[in-house]
Amino acid sequence: SIKSAQCCVRGLPSFTAPAMKFSKTVTASRRKNRKAHFSADSESRRKLMSVPLSKELREKYNVRSMPIRRDDEVMVVRGARSKEPAAEGKVVAVNRKTFSVHIERVQRDKVNGTPVFIPIHPSNLVITKLKLLKDRTALLAAKAAGRALRKSGAAMAHMD
């Protein structure tokens, strides 16, 4: 009816999101997703703070993104700091508590003259060089294998 299509405030049409839920076990509620995000433990935050790889690294390792760590080299691609010439450098610190990353040359001076790092959210970064350790090499191999398996499975599904 017409009444149900109108909002209770000033008779304006209501703009509710369409029901596009695919899994019964995962919530689509904005409120619950925000609570899960901001009350996540450190291990979960590591995964939440994944950063996409550059095009060259993506082709080389066949992996789209990796959790960020200290000593990775990154480039700021979004935000006010992306226009600066010092918008790329080595990661100095990863702060999981505040979802922020500190980069080598991305700094500003305080009033008393001491330089401080500017915290940047990982969604504004791209990894240009990985610090490869044994566990990270294993993670890259596992991710690439899973991606290849999905790709071959999708190819097989299209053949049927």
Phi, psi and chi 1 to 4 in degrees:
 res  aa     phi    psi   chi1   chi2   chi3   chi4
   1 SER       -  167.0   72.7      -      -      -
   2 ILE   -67.6  -35.3  -63.1  169.9      -      -
   3 LYS   -63.4  -38.4 -166.2  170.2 -171.1  176.3
   4 SER   -72.5  -21.7   64.7      -      -      -
   5 ALA   -84.2   -5.2      -      -      -      -
   6 GLN  -104.9  148.7  -69.7 -176.9  -16.8      -
   7 CYS   -78.7  157.7 -179.6      -      -      -
   8 CYS   -74.2  -13.7   57.6      -      -      -
   9 VAL  -100.5  116.8 -178.2      -      -      -
  10 ARG    56.6   18.7  -68.4 -172.6 -138.4  107.1
  11 GLY    66.8   20.1      -      -      -      -
  12 LEU   -79.2  151.1  -62.4  171.7      -      -
  13 PRO   -65.7  141.2   17.0  -24.8      -      -
  14 SER   -84.4  141.6   62.4      -      -      -
  15 PHE  -114.0   79.7  -63.5  103.5      -      -
  16 THR   -92.4  148.7   56.0      -      -      -
  17 ALA   -68.2  142.7      -      -      -      -
  18 PRO   -67.1  149.9   21.8  -29.9      -      -
  19 ALA   -76.2   99.7      -      -      -      -
  20 MET  -124.2   53.0  -70.8 -166.3   48.0      -
  21 LYS   -96.8  129.2 -152.5  164.2  163.3 -137.9
  22 PHE  -104.2  -31.9  -61.1  107.7      -      -
  23 SER  -114.0  132.0  174.5      -      -      -
  24 LYS   -74.8  -21.2  -63.3 -118.4 -178.0 -122.5
  25 THR   -89.7   -8.6   57.5      -      -      -
  26 VAL  -114.9  133.6  178.5      -      -      -
  27 THR   -82.9  150.2 -176.8      -      -      -
  28 ALA  -107.8    5.5      -      -      -      -
  29 SER   -72.1  126.1  165.7      -      -      -
  30 ARG   -59.3  -42.7  173.2  178.3  159.5   84.0
  31 ARG   -60.6  -46.4  176.7 -174.3 -173.2  178.2
  32 LYS   -71.1  -36.7  -70.5  177.6 -174.8  174.2
  33 ASN   -66.8  -39.1  -80.8  -43.8      -      -
  34 ARG   -66.4  -39.8  -77.7  179.4   57.2   83.5
  35 LYS   -64.0  -43.2 -178.3  178.9 -178.7 -175.9
  36 ALA   -64.1  -38.7      -      -      -      -
  37 HIS   -66.1  -49.0 -177.1  -90.5      -      -
  38 PHE   -83.9  -13.3  -68.8  110.5      -      -
  39 SER  -109.5   18.9   63.2      -      -      -
  40 ALA   -70.5  148.7      -      -      -      -
  41 ASP   -79.1  173.4   58.0  -28.3      -      -
  42 SER   -61.8  -38.5 -177.3      -      -      -
  43 GLU   -65.2  -40.1  -68.9   85.7   31.8      -
  44 SER   -69.7  -37.2  -55.6      -      -      -
  45 ARG   -64.9  -32.3  -76.0  178.1 -173.9 -125.2
  46 ARG   -57.8  -44.9  175.5  179.4  171.5  -90.5
  47 LYS   -71.7  -37.7 -156.9  161.6 -171.0  177.7
  48 LEU   -63.4  -27.3  -73.9  170.1      -      -
  49 MET   -93.7   34.7  -68.3  178.2   71.0      -
  50 SER   -74.2  147.3  -72.9      -      -      -
  51 VAL  -124.9  136.8  176.1      -      -      -
  52 PRO   -65.5  148.9   17.4  -25.7      -      -
  53 LEU   -85.0  156.8  -58.7 -178.8      -      -
  54 SER   -67.7  165.8   66.0      -      -      -
  55 LYS   -58.0  -40.5  -76.6 -165.2  170.4   73.9
  56 GLU   -64.7  -46.1  -62.3   82.2   36.5      -
  57 LEU   -68.4  -33.9  -70.4  176.6      -      -
  58 ARG   -63.4  -41.7 -159.2 -179.3  -60.3  172.0
  59 GLU   -70.3  -37.8  -72.2  170.2    9.6      -
  60 LYS   -66.6  -46.9 -177.1  177.9  177.9 -176.9
  61 TYR  -101.4   -9.4  -64.9  113.3      -      -
  62 ASN    58.9   39.4 -163.6   21.2      -      -
  63 VAL  -133.0  139.5  171.5      -      -      -
  64 ARG   -85.7  -43.6 -169.3  167.7 -173.0   82.3
  65 SER  -146.3  161.5   65.4      -      -      -
  66 MET  -141.5  149.7  -74.6  -75.6  -71.0      -
  67 PRO   -63.4  136.2  -23.0   32.8      -      -
  68 ILE   -76.1  149.2 -170.3  119.7      -      -
  69 ARG  -144.8  165.4   86.3  178.3  -59.0  -78.7
  70 ARG   -61.4  146.3 -158.8  175.9   72.1 -144.2
  71 ASP    78.9   -0.5  -65.4  -27.8      -      -
  72 ASP   -70.5  151.8  -79.6  -13.8      -      -
  73 GLU  -103.2  129.2  -73.6 -174.5   28.0      -
  74 VAL  -128.2  163.7  -64.3      -      -      -
  75 MET  -129.1  135.0 -178.4  169.2   64.4      -
  76 VAL   -81.5  120.4 -176.9      -      -      -
  77 VAL  -110.6  -14.7  -70.1      -      -      -
  78 ARG  -133.8  153.1  -80.6 -178.6  -71.5  -79.3
  79 GLY    98.8  178.8      -      -      -      -
  80 ALA   -64.4  -31.5      -      -      -      -
  81 ARG   -78.4  -11.0  -58.5  -76.9  159.5 -162.9
  82 SER   -71.2  -23.2   61.7      -      -      -
  83 LYS   -81.7  -15.5  -85.0   76.8  174.1  169.6
  84 GLU   -72.0  150.7  -66.9 -179.1    7.7      -
  85 PRO   -66.6  -27.5   15.3  -23.6      -      -
  86 ALA   -93.1   37.2      -      -      -      -
  87 ALA   -84.6    8.9      -      -      -      -
  88 GLU  -138.2  152.7   54.0 -174.7  -53.5      -
  89 GLY   170.9 -174.1      -      -      -      -
  90 LYS   -83.3  143.9 -162.1  173.9  -90.1 -163.2
  91 VAL   -74.7  123.3  174.0      -      -      -
  92 VAL   -90.2  -40.1  176.7      -      -      -
  93 ALA  -152.4  147.2      -      -      -      -
  94 VAL  -120.0  116.8  176.9      -      -      -
  95 ASN  -104.0  101.6 -169.3  -17.5      -      -
  96 ARG   -70.5  -29.1  -68.4 -176.6 -169.0  169.3
  97 LYS   -63.5  -39.8 -171.8  175.4 -176.4 -177.9
  98 THR  -105.7    8.4   58.1      -      -      -
  99 PHE    53.3   48.3  -71.2  102.1      -      -
 100 SER  -135.2  157.7   62.9      -      -      -
 101 VAL  -127.2  138.1  177.3      -      -      -
 102 HIS  -106.1  130.8  -66.3  166.8      -      -
 103 ILE  -114.6  145.1  -57.0  165.8      -      -
 104 GLU   -42.7  -59.5 -154.7  170.9   45.3      -
 105 ARG  -101.7    5.2  -67.8 -173.2  -59.2  -85.5
 106 VAL   -91.9   89.4 -178.0      -      -      -
 107 GLN  -136.6  165.9  -61.4  174.4  -34.4      -
 108 ARG  -140.2  161.5   64.9 -176.7  -69.4  -92.5
 109 ASP   -94.7  136.6  -67.5  -30.5      -      -
 110 LYS   -75.2  174.8  -75.1  172.2   37.2  170.6
 111 VAL   -59.8  -37.2  179.1      -      -      -
 112 ASN   -82.9    1.7   65.8    4.0      -      -
 113 GLY    99.2   -9.7      -      -      -      -
 114 THR   -78.2  133.2   55.1      -      -      -
 115 PRO   -77.5  142.2   25.2  -29.1      -      -
 116 VAL  -129.6  147.2  -71.2      -      -      -
 117 PHE   -73.5  144.0  -68.7  107.4      -      -
 118 ILE   -94.6  121.9  -62.9  169.6      -      -
 119 PRO   -70.4  132.7   21.4  -26.6      -      -
 120 ILE  -124.7  136.1  -64.4  176.6      -      -
 121 HIS   -73.1  140.5 -165.0  -88.8      -      -
 122 PRO   -61.0  -22.0  -10.9   13.1      -      -
 123 SER   -68.9  -14.3   64.1      -      -      -
 124 ASN   -96.1    8.9  -60.3  -33.2      -      -
 125 LEU  -116.9  163.0  -57.3  173.0      -      -
 126 VAL  -137.3  132.5  165.1      -      -      -
 127 ILE   -78.8  125.9  -64.2  176.3      -      -
 128 THR  -103.5  -23.3   54.5      -      -      -
 129 LYS  -149.2  127.9 -170.7  176.1  176.6 -168.4
 130 LEU   -92.0  143.8  -74.6  166.4      -      -
 131 LYS   -90.3  107.8  161.4  119.8 -172.4 -152.1
 132 LEU   -92.1  121.6  -73.4  176.4      -      -
 133 LEU  -120.4  175.7  -62.3  170.6      -      -
 134 LYS   -57.9  -46.7 -165.4  167.9   64.6  173.5
 135 ASP   -68.5  -34.1   60.5  -29.8      -      -
 136 ARG   -72.4  -36.4  -88.3 -171.9  131.9 -163.1
 137 THR   -62.5  -41.5  -47.8      -      -      -
 138 ALA   -64.1  -40.3      -      -      -      -
 139 LEU   -64.7  -41.9  179.6   62.0      -      -
 140 LEU   -60.8  -44.1  -81.2  170.8      -      -
 141 ALA   -63.6  -42.8      -      -      -      -
 142 ALA   -65.6  -42.9      -      -      -      -
 143 LYS   -65.0  -42.5  -80.4 -173.5  152.4 -157.0
 144 ALA   -65.1  -40.2      -      -      -      -
 145 ALA   -64.6  -43.2      -      -      -      -
 146 GLY   -63.0  -39.7      -      -      -      -
 147 ARG   -66.6  -42.0 -170.0  174.8 -178.7  134.6
 148 ALA   -64.5  -39.3      -      -      -      -
 149 LEU   -64.3  -43.3 -168.7   66.6      -      -
 150 ARG   -64.7  -39.6  -79.2 -167.7  -55.6  -83.1
 151 LYS   -65.1  -43.5 -156.4  172.7 -108.4 -173.2
 152 SER   -69.0  -35.4   67.7      -      -      -
 153 GLY   -65.5  -37.6      -      -      -      -
 154 ALA   -69.4  -36.7      -      -      -      -
 155 ALA   -66.9  -39.1      -      -      -      -
 156 MET   -67.1  -36.6  -65.9  -60.0 -100.5      -
 157 ALA   -66.5  -35.3      -      -      -      -
 158 HIS   -73.0  -23.3  -72.2  -64.8      -      -
 159 MET   -74.3  -32.4  -73.1 -178.5  150.6      -
 160 ASP   -68.9      -  -69.1  -21.0      -      -
